[in-house]
């Protein structure tokens, strides 16, 4: 499992920006809840990206079927934990209007996951369909 440098750089920049700006916001109950959602989601997001390794691509393509780690339970952990991380950050900012992001994000993720499903089904056939039956989203 190899994490490319661009993804690593993006994750490090995000973590640094978040860590250096967290002190600007007083910790009330909503911000604590937001952090309790965002931080573990970020960790699982990074873990899912690492586990995907070289199979990660922006365009839907099938190089190998990843079925271990987080992918043994969730077919799309990057989408799932990415959305949770964004939700946690929105709760942390205490700006509910930002939940409108999900009006765009969720349909895009569903569309992209369906496109990936088609590519994976075409490439791996019954192996992918069996994997799909055993996993969530």
Secondary structure, DSSP 8 states (H G I E B T S, - for coil): ----HHHHHHHHHHHHHHHHHGGGS---HHHHHHHHHHHHHHHHHHHHHHHHGGG--SS---S----SGGGGTBTTHHHHHHHHHHHHHHHHHT-GGGGGHHHHHHHHHHHHHHHHHHHHHHHHTHHHHHHHHHSB-
